[in-house]
Amino acid sequence: MASSKARPRNRPSRSAGNRSPARTPAPKPQAQPQASRAQRQPAEVVPEPGRPVRPAAPPPWLQVITLVLALGGLGVSIYETWAHYNGSRLFACTGNGAENCTAVITSPQSMVFGVIPVAILGLAFYVFVVAIMSPWAWRTQRREVHLLRLASMTVGMGFVMYLIYAELYQIGSWCLYCTVVHIITFLLFCFTVVSAALWGIGAPKKAP
């Protein structure tokens, strides 16, 4: 009995070939490193070689200058409209010689189709110009706004050329305040054309 009980203790061990391999623990999933700050940021658009990067809007100084000029033209247009309906002589207009504001703003050429005063048209035009020359209008990417600015200033400059012709060849007198408005319109026209040439007309159309 003693020998039979001792047998289990003296059982031969399994051979090395029959020994099952020891289980190795499964590797723990490594935490993925967080993306660096440079990787999280959107990739910058690299411009094509040889193509300059065009700013989205004209510089702030141009926006301020055009707005100030537009406000100046609006102020002069308001004063001329007031003088047209009140029959008052404009300040600093002598009325002697070729410089005669009263003769200009009361002449038949001061009425469009004999119905609408030129002063009213100038006032309405500069109310629109103040809005179209505002910083918001310059910074917007809507192509229609920039096209409207360019078209309106082109039409305004054409009307100025007609008024200069009417003063010099039809009325025979020139108006100091009208000349100020003409100069302001010419400067705004130049700024608009230069801006369209340098910074484009709104956002370019995306390729399909």
FENQUICOR-V583800 format. One record per residue. N is the residue number from 1. RES is the residue in one small letter. SS is DSSP state (alpha for helix, beta for strand, coil for the rest). NEAR is the number of other C-alpha atoms within 8 Angstrom. D_CENTER is the distance of its C-alpha to the mean C-alpha in Angstrom with 2 decimals. Layout:
n,res,ss,near,d_center
N,RES,SS,NEAR,D_CENTER
N,RES,SS,NEAR,D_CENTER
This chain:
n,res,ss,near,d_center
1,m,coil,4,106.75
2,a,alpha,5,105.52
3,s,alpha,6,104.73
4,s,alpha,7,102.87
5,k,alpha,8,100.71
6,a,alpha,8,99.87
7,r,alpha,8,98.65
8,p,alpha,7,95.26
9,r,alpha,6,94.71
10,n,alpha,6,95.83
11,r,coil,6,93.74
12,p,coil,4,92.51
13,s,coil,4,88.84
14,r,coil,6,86.62
15,s,coil,6,86.22
16,a,coil,5,83.11
17,g,coil,4,82.30
18,n,coil,6,82.40
19,r,coil,7,80.38
20,s,coil,4,77.01
21,p,coil,4,74.10
22,a,coil,4,72.71
23,r,coil,4,69.55
24,t,coil,4,66.60
25,p,coil,4,63.95
26,a,coil,4,60.76
27,p,coil,4,57.95
28,k,coil,4,55.51
29,p,coil,4,51.98
30,q,coil,4,50.05
31,a,coil,4,46.89
32,q,coil,4,43.90
33,p,coil,4,42.11
34,q,coil,4,38.81
35,a,coil,7,35.83
36,s,coil,6,34.64
37,r,alpha,6,31.39
38,a,alpha,6,30.05
39,q,alpha,7,31.17
40,r,alpha,7,29.62
41,q,coil,6,26.13
42,p,coil,5,24.24
43,a,coil,4,24.71
44,e,coil,4,21.99
45,v,coil,4,20.89
46,v,coil,4,22.76
47,p,coil,7,21.26
48,e,coil,5,23.73
49,p,coil,4,25.92
50,g,coil,4,24.91
51,r,coil,6,21.28
52,p,coil,5,18.83
53,v,coil,5,16.07
54,r,coil,5,12.62
55,p,coil,6,10.03
56,a,coil,9,7.06
57,a,coil,8,4.80
58,p,coil,11,7.00
59,p,coil,6,9.71
60,p,alpha,7,10.29
61,w,alpha,6,12.99
62,l,alpha,9,11.10
63,q,alpha,13,8.97
64,v,alpha,9,12.46
65,i,alpha,8,14.33
66,t,alpha,12,12.57
67,l,alpha,12,12.94
68,v,alpha,8,16.53
69,l,alpha,10,17.32
70,a,alpha,14,16.26
71,l,alpha,10,18.44
72,g,alpha,9,21.18
73,g,alpha,13,21.21
74,l,alpha,12,21.44
75,g,alpha,8,24.31
76,v,alpha,11,26.21
77,s,alpha,14,25.83
78,i,alpha,9,27.29
79,y,alpha,8,30.15
80,e,alpha,12,30.92
81,t,alpha,11,31.04
82,w,alpha,8,33.39
83,a,alpha,11,35.57
84,h,alpha,11,35.72
85,y,alpha,6,37.17
86,n,alpha,6,39.37
87,g,coil,7,40.80
88,s,coil,7,40.29
89,r,coil,8,40.16
90,l,coil,9,36.89
91,f,coil,4,37.16
92,a,coil,4,37.94
93,c,coil,11,38.71
94,t,coil,6,42.33
95,g,coil,10,42.97
96,n,coil,6,45.23
97,g,coil,6,45.00
98,a,coil,8,41.93
99,e,beta,12,39.56
100,n,coil,15,40.01
101,c,alpha,15,37.14
102,t,alpha,12,39.49
103,a,alpha,10,40.67
104,v,alpha,14,37.17
105,i,alpha,10,35.86
106,t,coil,8,39.18
107,s,coil,9,39.77
108,p,alpha,6,39.87
109,q,alpha,8,36.73
110,s,alpha,11,34.86
111,m,beta,11,35.20
112,v,beta,9,33.42
113,f,coil,5,36.14
114,g,coil,7,38.22
115,v,coil,6,36.54
116,i,beta,9,33.00
117,p,beta,10,32.70
118,v,alpha,9,30.15
119,a,alpha,12,29.37
120,i,alpha,10,28.33
121,l,alpha,9,26.06
122,g,alpha,9,24.46
123,l,alpha,12,24.09
124,a,alpha,8,22.50
125,f,alpha,8,20.14
126,y,alpha,13,18.94
127,v,alpha,9,18.64
128,f,alpha,8,16.07
129,v,alpha,10,14.41
130,v,alpha,12,14.17
131,a,alpha,8,12.27
132,i,alpha,10,9.86
133,m,coil,13,9.41
134,s,coil,11,9.05
135,p,alpha,10,7.03
136,w,alpha,6,6.43
137,a,alpha,11,5.26
138,w,alpha,12,2.85
139,r,alpha,9,2.33
140,t,coil,9,3.93
141,q,coil,7,5.82
142,r,coil,8,7.92
143,r,alpha,10,9.14
144,e,alpha,7,10.97
145,v,alpha,11,8.42
146,h,alpha,12,7.55
147,l,alpha,9,11.30
148,l,alpha,8,12.29
149,r,alpha,12,10.81
150,l,alpha,12,12.63
151,a,alpha,8,15.65
152,s,alpha,8,16.04
153,m,alpha,12,16.03
154,t,alpha,9,18.46
155,v,alpha,8,20.67
156,g,alpha,9,20.59
157,m,alpha,11,21.66
158,g,alpha,8,24.38
159,f,alpha,8,25.66
160,v,alpha,10,25.81
161,m,alpha,8,27.99
162,y,alpha,8,30.26
163,l,alpha,8,30.65
164,i,alpha,8,31.59
165,y,alpha,9,34.13
166,a,alpha,10,35.50
167,e,alpha,13,35.96
168,l,alpha,10,37.69
169,y,alpha,7,39.81
170,q,alpha,7,40.34
171,i,alpha,12,40.35
172,g,coil,8,41.54
173,s,coil,13,39.65
174,w,beta,14,36.27
175,c,coil,13,34.41
176,l,alpha,10,33.05
177,y,alpha,9,30.37
178,c,alpha,8,29.40
179,t,alpha,9,29.07
180,v,alpha,10,26.74
181,v,alpha,11,24.46
182,h,alpha,9,24.79
183,i,alpha,8,23.84
184,i,alpha,12,20.72
185,t,alpha,13,19.69
186,f,alpha,9,20.51
187,l,alpha,8,18.46
188,l,alpha,12,15.31
189,f,alpha,12,16.15
190,c,alpha,8,16.61
191,f,alpha,10,13.35
192,t,alpha,11,11.54
193,v,alpha,9,13.95
194,v,alpha,8,13.83
195,s,alpha,10,10.08
196,a,alpha,10,10.64
197,a,alpha,7,13.74
198,l,alpha,6,12.70
199,w,alpha,11,9.41
200,g,coil,8,9.89
201,i,coil,9,8.73
202,g,coil,12,6.82
203,a,coil,9,9.15
204,p,coil,6,12.63
205,k,coil,4,15.44
206,k,coil,4,17.80
207,a,coil,3,21.28
208,p,coil,2,23.92
